[in-house]
Amino acid sequence: MQELLAQLAILIIAAFLGFELISRVPNLLHTPLMSATNAIHGVILVGGMITLASEGSFAIKVVGFVAVFFGAMNVVGGFWVTNRMLGMFRPPRPRVKKRRAG
Amino acid sequence: MQVATFLAYLAAAALFIVGIRRLRKPETARSGNTIAAVGMAVALIATLFVIRFESLLLIGAAVILGSVVGAVSAQRVQMTAMPQMVAAYNGVGGGAAALIALSEFYHLRVEGEMSLVAALTVPLTILIGSVSFMGSVVAFLKLQELAFSGAVSFPLQQVVNALLFVGILVLGANAITGGAILPFLSPVASVVAVLVASAVLGVLLVIPIGGADMPIVISLLNAFTGLAAAASGFVLENYILIIGGTIVGASGTILTRLMSSALGRPLGKIIFAGIAAAGSSKQDDGEEREVNDVGAGEVGEYLSDEAEKVVIVPGYGLAVAQAQGPMRDLMETLESAGKTVLFGIHPVAGRMPGHMNVLLTEAGVPYDKLYDLEDINPELEDADAAIIVGANDVVNPAANDKEQDSPISGMPILNVEAAERVIFIKRSLSPGFAGVDNPLFYDTDKTMMLFSDAKQGLQDVVAAVKGG
């Protein structure tokens, strides 16, 4: 019971935190942000590892294996593609270079 | 749970939060993503210490396989295909959550220690995870234009969905009560049935939604997968799953609302009605209306002789024509002639919010030139020219017309009318995605229409500006 109450408390706090974190993000970053939070829910991989580590029949091992495979794809693909996207965001060009161009 | 693992989970949660915080500014966004990835690594390594050592080989094999597929696809994907890639990663996350709950249900039954919380959250996780998985698959197929293109609907759709949902609840209850409701169906068979029925529900929920609303659906499914991860945290009594999943569930919900309000489309309307099929587009009375049809030379002349401040409004047509490069050339050419060039990016330019920004930065446009809707409208007031390339709906003043009930009414638009001259580079007079005619086309004093492919048109204008 104690454990459940602690979990519920964390759930509520994390939910408000999630709301607060995202309000007023510039449109510029909506796509990378969606992609990054998408990678973060790949934390489900933790659950996949735990369940695959438990003993079970062959069928249940297959289910666990696919879950871990999916989770790993979510994590690695998600962070990787976000990094690629954000790598293209160039900082404002220095003025010196601008003058030379003109 | 070991204290060390618990503390590592808290550290991982902190890194997720710092990471997301840094993702709110372009200067720090990339490091924010890296920090969140480090948090993920911390959580995964900490988990290794609480699981059976013998299982590491199997886990390692699955992780490596998944990582390779994820990395290769992430490295290869075209930036224009980003929405479907995000949908794919989101789908597999939801699928993982559903499978984990299924597998845990089996374990908990074998061990005979199913708590009430686990009993309730297992069917919930399977439901949300499975809907998210198949919903994302359908979204992927639609965006990749492989299947279900447009809005697919069939009679009594809402009724079928509701019945399916009730069926899922009954099957879930049957699983929890050990077969008390449907004695012929074992509890394990019942949760498998929940998985399958939820997958069908996921398909049915997404097929009636049109392509333009798909980004919002992906964002919503992203939030769903977060919730599924959080629910699985209750099944497994695992704190990092609860924290990580809930943060994504909550932030994903906010992001979805931001996007749908940017589109001027209430979320309920999108989900329950599909796209309000372009019925009101049949306004043309066959009357030929006059437009100011110009050549690239004329546009170039105006830009080089009379325009000091130019605002460019790119739409998805630009990306389709792969014209980001010529667009950057135009910017550089005008800048080297001492003119100011800004970009006005509508929230829904591209295929998902912020997508156009990614495409332009890929082409080498610095992000401080990319202005949001609310920032560019004041700039348009004193702009000498607004150049609209491959866009229509987002600059269509018809959206402001309260009298008319069109698919875009109420959508905030870029107020290009405020600029001295409006230049459309467009292949034809055909209305845009929403099918609503744009009155600006026919304002022959203000508007110049350059009928051309986006890429060719921009190249011609660049040549004309240089030549002039």
HADDOCK unambig.tbl for C-alpha pairs under 7 A between the chains (distance, minus, plus):
assign (segid A and resid 10 and name CA) (segid B and resid 243 and name CA) 6.83 0.50 0.50
assign (segid A and resid 11 and name CA) (segid B and resid 242 and name CA) 6.39 0.50 0.50
assign (segid A and resid 11 and name CA) (segid B and resid 243 and name CA) 6.51 0.50 0.50
assign (segid A and resid 11 and name CA) (segid B and resid 246 and name CA) 6.40 0.50 0.50
assign (segid A and resid 14 and name CA) (segid B and resid 243 and name CA) 5.77 0.50 0.50
assign (segid A and resid 14 and name CA) (segid B and resid 246 and name CA) 5.83 0.50 0.50
assign (segid A and resid 14 and name CA) (segid B and resid 247 and name CA) 5.41 0.50 0.50
assign (segid A and resid 15 and name CA) (segid B and resid 246 and name CA) 5.53 0.50 0.50
assign (segid A and resid 15 and name CA) (segid B and resid 247 and name CA) 5.60 0.50 0.50
assign (segid A and resid 15 and name CA) (segid B and resid 250 and name CA) 5.25 0.50 0.50
assign (segid A and resid 17 and name CA) (segid B and resid 247 and name CA) 6.69 0.50 0.50
assign (segid A and resid 18 and name CA) (segid B and resid 247 and name CA) 4.38 0.50 0.50
assign (segid A and resid 18 and name CA) (segid B and resid 248 and name CA) 6.60 0.50 0.50
assign (segid A and resid 18 and name CA) (segid B and resid 250 and name CA) 4.85 0.50 0.50
assign (segid A and resid 18 and name CA) (segid B and resid 251 and name CA) 4.52 0.50 0.50
assign (segid A and resid 19 and name CA) (segid B and resid 250 and name CA) 5.47 0.50 0.50
assign (segid A and resid 19 and name CA) (segid B and resid 251 and name CA) 5.17 0.50 0.50
assign (segid A and resid 19 and name CA) (segid B and resid 254 and name CA) 6.19 0.50 0.50
assign (segid A and resid 21 and name CA) (segid B and resid 21 and name CA) 6.31 0.50 0.50
assign (segid A and resid 21 and name CA) (segid B and resid 251 and name CA) 6.95 0.50 0.50
assign (segid A and resid 22 and name CA) (segid B and resid 251 and name CA) 5.62 0.50 0.50
assign (segid A and resid 22 and name CA) (segid B and resid 254 and name CA) 6.70 0.50 0.50
assign (segid A and resid 22 and name CA) (segid B and resid 255 and name CA) 6.85 0.50 0.50
assign (segid A and resid 25 and name CA) (segid B and resid 24 and name CA) 5.40 0.50 0.50
assign (segid A and resid 27 and name CA) (segid B and resid 347 and name CA) 6.18 0.50 0.50
assign (segid A and resid 27 and name CA) (segid B and resid 353 and name CA) 6.59 0.50 0.50
assign (segid A and resid 27 and name CA) (segid B and resid 354 and name CA) 5.48 0.50 0.50
assign (segid A and resid 27 and name CA) (segid B and resid 372 and name CA) 6.49 0.50 0.50
assign (segid A and resid 28 and name CA) (segid B and resid 354 and name CA) 4.87 0.50 0.50
assign (segid A and resid 28 and name CA) (segid B and resid 357 and name CA) 5.78 0.50 0.50
assign (segid A and resid 29 and name CA) (segid B and resid 24 and name CA) 6.93 0.50 0.50
assign (segid A and resid 29 and name CA) (segid B and resid 354 and name CA) 5.84 0.50 0.50
assign (segid A and resid 30 and name CA) (segid B and resid 353 and name CA) 5.75 0.50 0.50
assign (segid A and resid 30 and name CA) (segid B and resid 354 and name CA) 5.07 0.50 0.50
assign (segid A and resid 31 and name CA) (segid B and resid 352 and name CA) 6.81 0.50 0.50
assign (segid A and resid 31 and name CA) (segid B and resid 353 and name CA) 5.98 0.50 0.50
assign (segid A and resid 31 and name CA) (segid B and resid 354 and name CA) 5.02 0.50 0.50
assign (segid A and resid 31 and name CA) (segid B and resid 355 and name CA) 5.84 0.50 0.50
assign (segid A and resid 33 and name CA) (segid B and resid 23 and name CA) 6.49 0.50 0.50
assign (segid A and resid 34 and name CA) (segid B and resid 219 and name CA) 6.85 0.50 0.50
assign (segid A and resid 35 and name CA) (segid B and resid 86 and name CA) 6.07 0.50 0.50
assign (segid A and resid 36 and name CA) (segid B and resid 33 and name CA) 6.46 0.50 0.50
assign (segid A and resid 37 and name CA) (segid B and resid 248 and name CA) 5.74 0.50 0.50
assign (segid A and resid 38 and name CA) (segid B and resid 90 and name CA) 6.03 0.50 0.50
assign (segid A and resid 38 and name CA) (segid B and resid 222 and name CA) 6.08 0.50 0.50
assign (segid A and resid 40 and name CA) (segid B and resid 244 and name CA) 6.66 0.50 0.50
assign (segid A and resid 41 and name CA) (segid B and resid 225 and name CA) 6.92 0.50 0.50
assign (segid A and resid 41 and name CA) (segid B and resid 226 and name CA) 5.33 0.50 0.50
assign (segid A and resid 41 and name CA) (segid B and resid 229 and name CA) 6.64 0.50 0.50
assign (segid A and resid 41 and name CA) (segid B and resid 244 and name CA) 6.20 0.50 0.50
assign (segid A and resid 41 and name CA) (segid B and resid 245 and name CA) 5.53 0.50 0.50
assign (segid A and resid 41 and name CA) (segid B and resid 248 and name CA) 6.33 0.50 0.50
assign (segid A and resid 42 and name CA) (segid B and resid 93 and name CA) 5.82 0.50 0.50
assign (segid A and resid 43 and name CA) (segid B and resid 40 and name CA) 6.63 0.50 0.50
assign (segid A and resid 43 and name CA) (segid B and resid 241 and name CA) 6.37 0.50 0.50
assign (segid A and resid 43 and name CA) (segid B and resid 244 and name CA) 6.69 0.50 0.50
assign (segid A and resid 44 and name CA) (segid B and resid 93 and name CA) 6.91 0.50 0.50
assign (segid A and resid 44 and name CA) (segid B and resid 97 and name CA) 6.34 0.50 0.50
assign (segid A and resid 44 and name CA) (segid B and resid 229 and name CA) 5.54 0.50 0.50
assign (segid A and resid 44 and name CA) (segid B and resid 241 and name CA) 6.35 0.50 0.50
assign (segid A and resid 46 and name CA) (segid B and resid 44 and name CA) 5.95 0.50 0.50
assign (segid A and resid 46 and name CA) (segid B and resid 47 and name CA) 6.53 0.50 0.50
assign (segid A and resid 47 and name CA) (segid B and resid 100 and name CA) 6.72 0.50 0.50
assign (segid A and resid 48 and name CA) (segid B and resid 100 and name CA) 5.86 0.50 0.50
assign (segid A and resid 49 and name CA) (segid B and resid 59 and name CA) 6.37 0.50 0.50
assign (segid A and resid 50 and name CA) (segid B and resid 51 and name CA) 6.21 0.50 0.50
assign (segid A and resid 51 and name CA) (segid B and resid 100 and name CA) 6.46 0.50 0.50
assign (segid A and resid 51 and name CA) (segid B and resid 103 and name CA) 6.76 0.50 0.50
assign (segid A and resid 51 and name CA) (segid B and resid 104 and name CA) 6.40 0.50 0.50
assign (segid A and resid 52 and name CA) (segid B and resid 59 and name CA) 6.97 0.50 0.50
assign (segid A and resid 53 and name CA) (segid B and resid 51 and name CA) 6.00 0.50 0.50
assign (segid A and resid 53 and name CA) (segid B and resid 52 and name CA) 5.87 0.50 0.50
assign (segid A and resid 53 and name CA) (segid B and resid 55 and name CA) 5.12 0.50 0.50
assign (segid A and resid 60 and name CA) (segid B and resid 103 and name CA) 5.96 0.50 0.50
assign (segid A and resid 63 and name CA) (segid B and resid 99 and name CA) 6.13 0.50 0.50
assign (segid A and resid 63 and name CA) (segid B and resid 103 and name CA) 6.64 0.50 0.50
assign (segid A and resid 64 and name CA) (segid B and resid 99 and name CA) 6.90 0.50 0.50
assign (segid A and resid 64 and name CA) (segid B and resid 100 and name CA) 6.50 0.50 0.50
assign (segid A and resid 64 and name CA) (segid B and resid 103 and name CA) 6.60 0.50 0.50
assign (segid A and resid 65 and name CA) (segid B and resid 62 and name CA) 5.93 0.50 0.50
assign (segid A and resid 67 and name CA) (segid B and resid 96 and name CA) 4.21 0.50 0.50
assign (segid A and resid 67 and name CA) (segid B and resid 99 and name CA) 5.81 0.50 0.50
assign (segid A and resid 67 and name CA) (segid B and resid 100 and name CA) 6.30 0.50 0.50
assign (segid A and resid 68 and name CA) (segid B and resid 62 and name CA) 5.82 0.50 0.50
assign (segid A and resid 68 and name CA) (segid B and resid 63 and name CA) 6.18 0.50 0.50
assign (segid A and resid 68 and name CA) (segid B and resid 96 and name CA) 6.94 0.50 0.50
assign (segid A and resid 69 and name CA) (segid B and resid 62 and name CA) 4.84 0.50 0.50
assign (segid A and resid 69 and name CA) (segid B and resid 63 and name CA) 5.63 0.50 0.50
assign (segid A and resid 69 and name CA) (segid B and resid 65 and name CA) 6.42 0.50 0.50
assign (segid A and resid 69 and name CA) (segid B and resid 66 and name CA) 4.40 0.50 0.50
assign (segid A and resid 70 and name CA) (segid B and resid 66 and name CA) 6.17 0.50 0.50
assign (segid A and resid 70 and name CA) (segid B and resid 92 and name CA) 4.99 0.50 0.50
assign (segid A and resid 70 and name CA) (segid B and resid 93 and name CA) 6.16 0.50 0.50
assign (segid A and resid 70 and name CA) (segid B and resid 96 and name CA) 5.60 0.50 0.50
assign (segid A and resid 71 and name CA) (segid B and resid 92 and name CA) 6.75 0.50 0.50
assign (segid A and resid 71 and name CA) (segid B and resid 93 and name CA) 5.55 0.50 0.50
assign (segid A and resid 71 and name CA) (segid B and resid 96 and name CA) 5.85 0.50 0.50
assign (segid A and resid 72 and name CA) (segid B and resid 63 and name CA) 5.32 0.50 0.50
assign (segid A and resid 72 and name CA) (segid B and resid 66 and name CA) 4.82 0.50 0.50
assign (segid A and resid 72 and name CA) (segid B and resid 67 and name CA) 5.30 0.50 0.50
assign (segid A and resid 73 and name CA) (segid B and resid 66 and name CA) 4.41 0.50 0.50
assign (segid A and resid 73 and name CA) (segid B and resid 67 and name CA) 5.14 0.50 0.50
assign (segid A and resid 73 and name CA) (segid B and resid 69 and name CA) 6.33 0.50 0.50
assign (segid A and resid 73 and name CA) (segid B and resid 70 and name CA) 4.37 0.50 0.50
assign (segid A and resid 73 and name CA) (segid B and resid 89 and name CA) 6.86 0.50 0.50
assign (segid A and resid 74 and name CA) (segid B and resid 70 and name CA) 6.83 0.50 0.50
assign (segid A and resid 74 and name CA) (segid B and resid 89 and name CA) 4.79 0.50 0.50
assign (segid A and resid 74 and name CA) (segid B and resid 90 and name CA) 6.70 0.50 0.50
assign (segid A and resid 74 and name CA) (segid B and resid 92 and name CA) 6.27 0.50 0.50
assign (segid A and resid 74 and name CA) (segid B and resid 93 and name CA) 5.63 0.50 0.50
assign (segid A and resid 76 and name CA) (segid B and resid 67 and name CA) 5.45 0.50 0.50
assign (segid A and resid 76 and name CA) (segid B and resid 70 and name CA) 5.46 0.50 0.50
assign (segid A and resid 76 and name CA) (segid B and resid 71 and name CA) 5.95 0.50 0.50
assign (segid A and resid 77 and name CA) (segid B and resid 70 and name CA) 3.93 0.50 0.50
assign (segid A and resid 77 and name CA) (segid B and resid 71 and name CA) 5.14 0.50 0.50
assign (segid A and resid 77 and name CA) (segid B and resid 73 and name CA) 7.00 0.50 0.50
assign (segid A and resid 77 and name CA) (segid B and resid 74 and name CA) 5.26 0.50 0.50
assign (segid A and resid 77 and name CA) (segid B and resid 89 and name CA) 6.77 0.50 0.50
assign (segid A and resid 78 and name CA) (segid B and resid 89 and name CA) 6.44 0.50 0.50
assign (segid A and resid 79 and name CA) (segid B and resid 33 and name CA) 6.81 0.50 0.50
assign (segid A and resid 79 and name CA) (segid B and resid 37 and name CA) 6.51 0.50 0.50
assign (segid A and resid 80 and name CA) (segid B and resid 71 and name CA) 6.47 0.50 0.50
assign (segid A and resid 80 and name CA) (segid B and resid 74 and name CA) 6.01 0.50 0.50
assign (segid A and resid 81 and name CA) (segid B and resid 74 and name CA) 4.83 0.50 0.50
assign (segid A and resid 81 and name CA) (segid B and resid 75 and name CA) 6.77 0.50 0.50
assign (segid A and resid 83 and name CA) (segid B and resid 30 and name CA) 6.22 0.50 0.50
assign (segid A and resid 83 and name CA) (segid B and resid 33 and name CA) 6.68 0.50 0.50
assign (segid A and resid 85 and name CA) (segid B and resid 358 and name CA) 6.64 0.50 0.50
assign (segid A and resid 86 and name CA) (segid B and resid 29 and name CA) 6.90 0.50 0.50
assign (segid A and resid 86 and name CA) (segid B and resid 30 and name CA) 5.43 0.50 0.50
assign (segid A and resid 87 and name CA) (segid B and resid 30 and name CA) 6.81 0.50 0.50
assign (segid A and resid 88 and name CA) (segid B and resid 361 and name CA) 5.67 0.50 0.50
assign (segid A and resid 88 and name CA) (segid B and resid 362 and name CA) 5.31 0.50 0.50
assign (segid A and resid 89 and name CA) (segid B and resid 361 and name CA) 5.45 0.50 0.50
assign (segid A and resid 89 and name CA) (segid B and resid 367 and name CA) 6.32 0.50 0.50
assign (segid A and resid 90 and name CA) (segid B and resid 361 and name CA) 6.75 0.50 0.50
assign (segid A and resid 90 and name CA) (segid B and resid 366 and name CA) 5.26 0.50 0.50
assign (segid A and resid 90 and name CA) (segid B and resid 367 and name CA) 6.28 0.50 0.50
assign (segid A and resid 91 and name CA) (segid B and resid 366 and name CA) 6.11 0.50 0.50
assign (segid A and resid 91 and name CA) (segid B and resid 367 and name CA) 6.66 0.50 0.50
assign (segid A and resid 92 and name CA) (segid B and resid 366 and name CA) 5.41 0.50 0.50
assign (segid A and resid 92 and name CA) (segid B and resid 367 and name CA) 6.70 0.50 0.50
assign (segid A and resid 92 and name CA) (segid B and resid 368 and name CA) 5.84 0.50 0.50
assign (segid A and resid 93 and name CA) (segid B and resid 366 and name CA) 6.89 0.50 0.50
assign (segid A and resid 101 and name CA) (segid B and resid 336 and name CA) 6.21 0.50 0.50
assign (segid A and resid 102 and name CA) (segid B and resid 336 and name CA) 4.32 0.50 0.50
assign (segid A and resid 102 and name CA) (segid B and resid 337 and name CA) 6.86 0.50 0.50
